[in-house]
Amino acid sequence: MAKEIESPCVSVCRLQGELCVGCGRSLEEIRHWKAMKRPEKMATVKRADQRLKKMAPTSKAMAPTEQT
């Protein structure tokens, strides 16, 4: 039997538009997670990961500003 897909939730539930900045899922995906079948969950996790990568600040943006 296939292992259950775990929720990508990281308990950092904050929305930016329609997306959670913690897990990268849309509100619709979060609402329907428990009812999703394994292939749907796998696709959701993949999309969420791609979204998180797009939302991640660049290292330059994270660097402290130089003060002269």
FINU-584697 format. One record per residue (C-alpha): x, y negated, z; residue in one letter. Coordinates in pm, 1 decimal. Last residue first. Example, Ala and Ser with C-alpha at 12.3 -4.5 7.8 and 13.67 -1.06 7.14 Angstrom:
<rs>
<r east="1367.0" north="106.0" up="714.0" rest="s"/>
<r east="1230.0" north="450.0" up="780.0" rest="a"/>
</rs>
This chain:
<rs>
<r east="2853.5" north="-5434.2" up="462.3" rest="t"/>
<r east="2585.1" north="-5183.2" up="550.8" rest="q"/>
<r east="2556.2" north="-4867.3" up="349.1" rest="e"/>
<r east="2218.8" north="-4697.5" up="352.8" rest="t"/>
<r east="2191.1" north="-4355.7" up="507.9" rest="p"/>
<r east="2151.9" north="-4072.0" up="258.8" rest="a"/>
<r east="1804.3" north="-3921.4" up="222.9" rest="m"/>
<r east="1725.7" north="-4107.5" up="-98.7" rest="a"/>
<r east="2057.6" north="-3992.5" up="-243.4" rest="k"/>
<r east="1981.7" north="-3633.4" up="-142.5" rest="s"/>
<r east="1665.3" north="-3652.2" up="-346.6" rest="t"/>
<r east="1335.6" north="-3641.2" up="-163.0" rest="p"/>
<r east="1140.0" north="-3317.7" up="-192.1" rest="a"/>
<r east="798.7" north="-3366.2" up="-358.4" rest="m"/>
<r east="899.8" north="-3190.1" up="-681.4" rest="k"/>
<r east="1050.8" north="-2898.1" up="-489.4" rest="k"/>
<r east="739.8" north="-2881.2" up="-272.2" rest="l"/>
<r east="521.0" north="-2865.1" up="-582.6" rest="r"/>
<r east="719.6" north="-2573.3" up="-725.4" rest="q"/>
<r east="690.8" north="-2385.9" up="-395.2" rest="d"/>
<r east="315.0" north="-2448.7" up="-386.0" rest="a"/>
<r east="277.2" north="-2317.8" up="-741.4" rest="r"/>
<r east="465.2" north="-1996.6" up="-653.0" rest="k"/>
<r east="269.7" north="-1949.4" up="-328.7" rest="v"/>
<r east="-57.8" north="-1999.1" up="-516.3" rest="t"/>
<r east="39.5" north="-1746.5" up="-784.8" rest="a"/>
<r east="122.5" north="-1485.5" up="-519.1" rest="m"/>
<r east="-200.9" north="-1561.6" up="-334.2" rest="k"/>
<r east="-405.5" north="-1520.1" up="-651.9" rest="e"/>
<r east="-233.3" north="-1188.5" up="-727.9" rest="p"/>
<r east="-303.4" north="-1064.6" up="-369.1" rest="r"/>
<r east="-673.7" north="-1149.2" up="-364.3" rest="k"/>
<r east="-791.7" north="-1482.4" up="-230.6" rest="m"/>
<r east="-1067.1" north="-1500.9" up="34.1" rest="a"/>
<r east="-830.4" north="-1592.8" up="318.2" rest="k"/>
<r east="-660.0" north="-1865.0" up="110.4" rest="w"/>
<r east="-979.2" north="-2035.8" up="-11.3" rest="h"/>
<r east="-967.7" north="-2351.7" up="198.5" rest="r"/>
<r east="-589.4" north="-2389.7" up="169.4" rest="i"/>
<r east="-602.0" north="-2344.5" up="-208.2" rest="e"/>
<r east="-877.4" north="-2605.3" up="-242.0" rest="e"/>
<r east="-687.7" north="-2852.7" up="-24.3" rest="l"/>
<r east="-386.3" north="-2806.9" up="-248.9" rest="s"/>
<r east="-84.4" north="-2612.8" up="-130.3" rest="r"/>
<r east="263.7" north="-2757.5" up="-89.9" rest="g"/>
<r east="327.8" north="-2601.6" up="250.9" rest="c"/>
<r east="420.1" north="-2897.8" up="470.3" rest="g"/>
<r east="340.7" north="-3189.4" up="238.8" rest="v"/>
<r east="-16.3" north="-3062.1" up="200.0" rest="c"/>
<r east="-154.6" north="-3170.6" up="-135.6" rest="l"/>
<r east="-474.3" north="-3355.2" up="-235.6" rest="e"/>
<r east="-330.1" north="-3703.0" up="-188.8" rest="g"/>
<r east="-42.1" north="-3663.2" up="50.3" rest="q"/>
<r east="-182.8" north="-3450.1" up="326.6" rest="l"/>
<r east="-19.5" north="-3359.1" up="652.6" rest="r"/>
<r east="-30.3" north="-3014.8" up="808.4" rest="c"/>
<r east="318.6" north="-2934.0" up="929.1" rest="v"/>
<r east="225.6" north="-2594.4" up="1072.1" rest="s"/>
<r east="453.0" north="-2409.2" up="825.5" rest="v"/>
<r east="169.0" north="-2267.7" up="614.1" rest="c"/>
<r east="297.0" north="-2045.0" up="331.5" rest="p"/>
<r east="33.7" north="-1786.3" up="425.0" rest="s"/>
<r east="170.4" north="-1435.4" up="424.7" rest="e"/>
<r east="110.8" north="-1206.2" up="127.8" rest="i"/>
<r east="-4.0" north="-868.1" up="259.0" rest="e"/>
<r east="231.6" north="-577.6" up="186.1" rest="k"/>
<r east="126.2" north="-345.6" up="-92.0" rest="a"/>
<r east="0.0" north="0.0" up="0.0" rest="m"/>
</rs>
